[in-house]
Amino acid sequence: MKVLDRTSDGLKRCYSILLAPSEIEQANLTKLKDVAGKVKLDGFRPGKVPLDVVKRLYGDSLIDEAKKAAMESASRQIFKEENLSISFHFANDIVKEDENGLEFTLKFELIPDFELKDHSSIKLFKYVVDITEDDINKLLDDIRRYKKRWIEDKKSKEVNEGQRIAIDMRLLSQLNKKVSENIEELEITIGDKSLVDDFWKHLIGMKVGEAREFDIQYPKDFSDKNFSGKKLRYSASIKKILKGEEYSLDDEFAKALGYEDFDKLKVWAKSSLTSRYEYMSQEIAKRELLEQMSQMYDFQVPSNMVAIEKSEVERQIKSEAPKYNKEFTPEIAAECLSIAEKRVRLGFIVAAIAKTEKVSVTQKEIAQAIKNVVAMYPGREKEIYSAYNRPEAMNTVVGPILETKVVNLLLSKMDMKEKKCTSEELIAIDEEPFDFFKDDKSGEKKKVAKNSEDKDTAKAEKPKKVTRKKKTED
């Protein structure tokens, strides 16, 4: 092997390399012997197939594989001999092949070399909220409007959207004996989008005592494999129609939620808000720490890693755009690039701190993180587990865990000054940093408040609850 030329552009490197004919021949022979030891052919004992027979049968394809293996081996040898730490992957391209040997290019990007700085200059606040009576009452009022008292509506003549009904259901299609065929007094809300196949639509207009047959199409990824992907026939009869009434903030409401009286419910509400605001304060401190750290560094990062991260940022933002009737503009695309570069740079900083502080991610932590992801996709367990066999996918698991451990370590060493604020101010400060689509009344983009004095920051919208499709028995 001989290096003919080296060129560089920032972190990018390109080597021109020549492999001698003898090296290519040796690679071919190694590949032939490897296949001969594994292939099974009639008339030959396992591992005893002659090399000329293997060459005659698989020659052309093996030659291409041998060349690829020889180039990869030469590339890795160069990385080792020159002590090069490369980013992500490398690429080999054949330039020419003649009597002098095989000439190819090796292209890769280096991992940036930088010195860790003193982070003791970073100043952070620990935001503290004094829970007021208004905060408690607002939380309970939100719950009250969601938690309705359902009573029989004897005046209603037929089923309409927004009502709750009690039905008896019978499965008419044949399934295995383990599946229950009859469901009595099943209560469902007409209009509940979480019900599989929106089967409530078949019940609109029915009267108490009336029965009706209909089909339910279950999705292929349905959690119960007895039902997944199947269209099943049901019959349903209406037992009663219910109407919703709102509770008052009193003992009856508290008991409906499982508490002895309203005072006990308020104690829970205050504890819940305290935990929520402490968590928000901690997350704000983590984000601010990473933001200030990123501003302390300005080294170049590998473009291949930035491209991958940019693609992920764009995917996330594009998925949000339709919710706000917005378009993904070139200006947003440019900002995505900036965000991606910052994220990749922070990844290197976190990794360097982890190495210095001897922080690592255990196999148990990785396994638990993957398990948590798999749990979100019932019926697709094998597919998700298989996806994490790729190094890029594994990095998406290891990276966040390592970042959390490093950030928590740094925060534990910092003397954070407490800062009083209201719940509204904390919510405003906790807004997503990259909020591209939510506009304020003046038509300008919202900006994230950096401290409690940013009074004009609009309140963050409450996230919509995501409900998973559930089977009829639920």
Disulfide bonds with the S-S distance in Angstrom:
none
